[in-house]
Amino acid sequence: MRYLIQTGLFIGSVLLSSVSHAETAAGNLDRLLSQLSSLSATFEQLLLDGSGNRMQQVTGEMLLARPGKFRWRTDEPFPQLLVSNGETLWLYDQDLEQVTRQPVDQRLSHTPALLLSGDLGQLETVFEVQGPIEGDSGVYRLLPLNEDALFVVLRIRFEAGVPVEMQLEDNLGQKTGIDFNDISVNPAVDETLFEFQVPAGVDLITE
């Protein structure tokens, strides 16, 4: 559960006292993200352990929309679906025939998936952001200010204003790389895709 929340879910620096918000890395990242009201893509995701050994490789599809809504689906051999309407998070594990439901609390709202779809107003209070202070391309390095965060560093690479790659490392040294393909910026969104109905015969666990 923790691994999926970290990776499907994409998402919020320290204000430099000597310059304005618009002239900081956080300010520029805020500008880029604010241009994305919705985003869809396919992805390839690779998980490595602390020694660099491959643990898991999956493909899937994602759909994000502000504020705080996302749908993250992984294909075989690990078919799982992560859905949030901004208030509730559902994780459906098809192999286990199990759905886990929990509220999107403050800790979950600071995860990568919600960074791309969440409240940009909290960016500087949640992360120290390093990266370009201008332009539409480059790599941003986000360091959580909360010691209880689900990861210790997150990198987002932009090309022409579009996020094309994410890399994150958790506090166990595991590293996840996600490459986005077939990207569509600000597509029309069916809001019903961010709701989830528990299938018949599937166990529901509430946290």
C-alpha positions as CSV (number, residue, x, y, z in Angstrom):
1,M,0.0,0.0,0.0
2,R,2.8,2.4,1.0
3,Y,4.7,1.7,-2.2
4,L,1.7,2.4,-4.5
5,I,0.8,5.6,-2.7
6,Q,4.3,6.8,-3.1
7,T,4.5,6.1,-6.8
8,G,1.1,6.3,-8.5
9,L,0.5,9.0,-6.6
10,F,2.0,12.1,-7.9
11,I,2.6,15.6,-5.4
12,G,3.7,20.4,-3.2
13,S,10.4,24.7,-0.7
14,V,11.9,27.1,1.0
15,L,11.3,30.8,0.0
16,L,14.6,32.6,-0.7
17,S,14.4,35.6,1.4
18,S,16.5,37.8,-1.0
19,V,14.2,37.3,-4.0
20,S,10.5,37.3,-4.9
21,H,8.4,34.1,-5.1
22,A,8.4,34.2,-8.9
23,E,12.3,34.1,-8.9
24,T,12.6,31.0,-6.9
25,A,12.7,27.3,-7.9
26,A,9.5,26.8,-6.0
27,G,7.9,29.8,-7.7
28,N,8.8,28.5,-11.2
29,L,7.6,24.9,-10.3
30,D,4.4,26.4,-9.0
31,R,3.9,28.3,-12.3
32,L,4.5,25.1,-14.4
33,L,2.2,23.0,-12.3
34,S,-0.6,25.6,-12.2
35,Q,-0.8,25.4,-16.0
36,L,-1.9,21.7,-15.7
37,S,-5.6,21.5,-14.7
38,S,-5.6,17.9,-15.9
39,L,-3.1,15.4,-17.3
40,S,-3.3,12.0,-18.8
41,A,-0.5,9.6,-19.8
42,T,0.7,6.0,-20.0
43,F,3.8,5.2,-17.9
44,E,6.6,2.7,-17.3
45,Q,7.6,2.3,-13.7
46,L,10.7,0.6,-12.3
47,L,11.4,-0.1,-8.7
48,L,15.0,-0.8,-7.4
49,D,16.2,-1.8,-4.0
50,G,18.9,0.0,-2.0
51,S,21.6,-1.9,-3.8
52,G,20.3,-1.1,-7.3
53,N,18.7,-4.5,-8.0
54,R,15.5,-4.5,-10.0
55,M,12.5,-5.5,-7.8
56,Q,9.6,-4.7,-10.0
57,Q,8.7,-3.3,-13.4
58,V,5.2,-2.4,-14.4
59,T,3.3,-0.3,-17.0
60,G,0.0,1.5,-16.7
61,E,-2.2,4.6,-17.2
62,M,-2.8,7.7,-15.2
63,L,-5.3,10.5,-15.1
64,L,-4.9,13.6,-12.9
65,A,-7.2,16.6,-12.3
66,R,-7.2,19.5,-9.9
67,P,-8.0,19.7,-7.1
68,G,-6.6,16.4,-5.7
69,K,-8.2,13.9,-8.1
70,F,-6.3,11.1,-9.7
71,R,-6.7,7.6,-11.2
72,W,-3.6,5.4,-11.4
73,R,-3.8,1.9,-12.9
74,T,-1.0,-0.7,-13.2
75,D,-1.2,-3.6,-15.7
76,E,-0.3,-7.2,-15.4
77,P,1.5,-8.9,-13.7
78,F,0.5,-6.6,-10.8
79,P,-3.0,-5.3,-11.7
80,Q,-4.0,-2.6,-9.2
81,L,-6.0,0.5,-9.2
82,L,-5.6,3.6,-7.1
83,V,-8.4,6.2,-7.2
84,S,-8.9,9.5,-5.3
85,N,-11.7,12.1,-5.5
86,G,-9.7,14.5,-3.4
87,E,-11.2,13.4,-0.1
88,T,-11.1,9.6,-0.2
89,L,-8.5,7.2,-1.5
90,W,-9.3,3.7,-2.8
91,L,-6.8,1.0,-3.5
92,Y,-8.2,-2.0,-5.4
93,D,-5.9,-5.1,-5.5
94,Q,-7.5,-7.5,-8.1
95,D,-5.3,-10.5,-7.1
96,L,-6.3,-10.2,-3.4
97,E,-9.9,-9.3,-4.3
98,Q,-9.6,-6.5,-1.8
99,V,-10.3,-2.8,-1.6
100,T,-8.6,-0.5,1.0
101,R,-10.4,2.8,1.6
102,Q,-9.0,5.7,3.6
103,P,-9.3,9.5,3.9
104,V,-6.8,11.7,2.2
105,D,-5.2,13.2,5.3
106,Q,-2.4,15.6,5.6
107,R,0.3,13.0,5.3
108,L,-1.2,11.5,2.1
109,S,-1.7,15.0,0.6
110,H,2.1,15.4,0.5
111,T,2.7,12.4,-1.7
112,P,3.9,12.6,-5.3
113,A,0.6,11.9,-7.0
114,L,-1.1,14.7,-5.1
115,L,1.8,17.0,-5.9
116,L,0.7,17.1,-9.5
117,S,-3.0,17.4,-8.8
118,G,-3.1,19.1,-5.3
119,D,-3.1,22.4,-3.6
120,L,-0.2,24.5,-5.0
121,G,-0.6,27.0,-2.2
122,Q,1.2,24.7,0.2
123,L,4.2,24.0,-2.0
124,E,6.7,26.1,0.0
125,T,5.4,24.9,3.4
126,V,5.8,21.2,2.5
127,F,9.0,21.0,0.4
128,E,12.4,22.6,-0.1
129,V,12.6,22.9,-3.9
130,Q,15.8,23.0,-5.8
131,G,15.9,23.6,-9.6
132,P,15.6,26.2,-12.4
133,I,14.1,29.6,-11.4
134,E,12.9,30.3,-14.9
135,G,12.1,28.5,-18.1
136,D,9.9,25.5,-19.0
137,S,12.4,22.7,-19.0
138,G,14.7,21.2,-16.3
139,V,14.9,19.0,-13.3
140,Y,13.3,19.9,-9.9
141,R,14.5,18.2,-6.7
142,L,12.0,18.3,-3.8
143,L,13.0,17.5,-0.2
144,P,10.1,17.0,2.2
145,L,10.3,19.2,5.3
146,N,8.2,16.7,7.3
147,E,10.2,13.8,8.7
148,D,7.2,11.5,8.4
149,A,7.0,12.0,4.6
150,L,6.7,8.8,2.5
151,F,9.9,9.6,0.6
152,V,13.1,11.5,1.2
153,V,13.7,13.0,-2.2
154,L,11.5,13.5,-5.4
155,R,12.8,14.6,-8.7
156,I,10.5,15.8,-11.5
157,R,11.8,16.5,-15.0
158,F,10.0,18.9,-17.3
159,E,10.2,19.3,-21.0
160,A,8.5,22.4,-22.6
161,G,6.3,22.8,-19.5
162,V,5.2,19.1,-19.3
163,P,6.4,16.6,-16.6
164,V,7.9,13.7,-18.5
165,E,9.7,11.8,-15.7
166,M,9.6,11.4,-11.9
167,Q,12.2,9.7,-9.6
168,L,11.8,9.2,-5.9
169,E,13.7,7.5,-3.1
170,D,12.1,6.4,0.1
171,N,13.6,6.2,3.6
172,L,14.6,2.5,3.0
173,G,16.8,3.4,0.0
174,Q,14.3,2.0,-2.5
175,K,14.2,4.0,-5.7
176,T,11.4,4.4,-8.2
177,G,11.6,5.8,-11.7
178,I,8.5,6.7,-13.7
179,D,8.6,7.6,-17.4
180,F,5.5,9.2,-18.8
181,N,4.4,8.6,-22.5
182,D,1.5,9.6,-24.7
183,I,1.0,12.7,-22.5
184,S,-2.2,14.8,-23.0
185,V,-2.2,18.2,-21.3
186,N,-5.5,19.6,-20.0
187,P,-7.8,16.9,-21.6
188,A,-11.5,17.0,-20.9
189,V,-12.2,14.8,-17.9
190,D,-15.0,12.6,-16.9
191,E,-15.4,13.3,-13.1
192,T,-17.0,9.9,-12.5
193,L,-13.5,8.3,-13.1
194,F,-12.4,9.7,-9.7
195,E,-15.1,7.8,-7.8
196,F,-15.0,4.1,-7.1
197,Q,-17.6,1.4,-6.5
198,V,-16.5,-1.7,-4.7
199,P,-17.1,-4.7,-7.0
200,A,-19.4,-7.4,-5.8
201,G,-17.6,-10.2,-3.8
202,V,-14.6,-8.0,-3.0
203,D,-13.6,-7.3,0.6
204,L,-13.6,-3.7,1.8
205,I,-11.0,-2.6,4.4
206,T,-11.5,0.8,5.9
207,E,-8.6,2.6,7.6
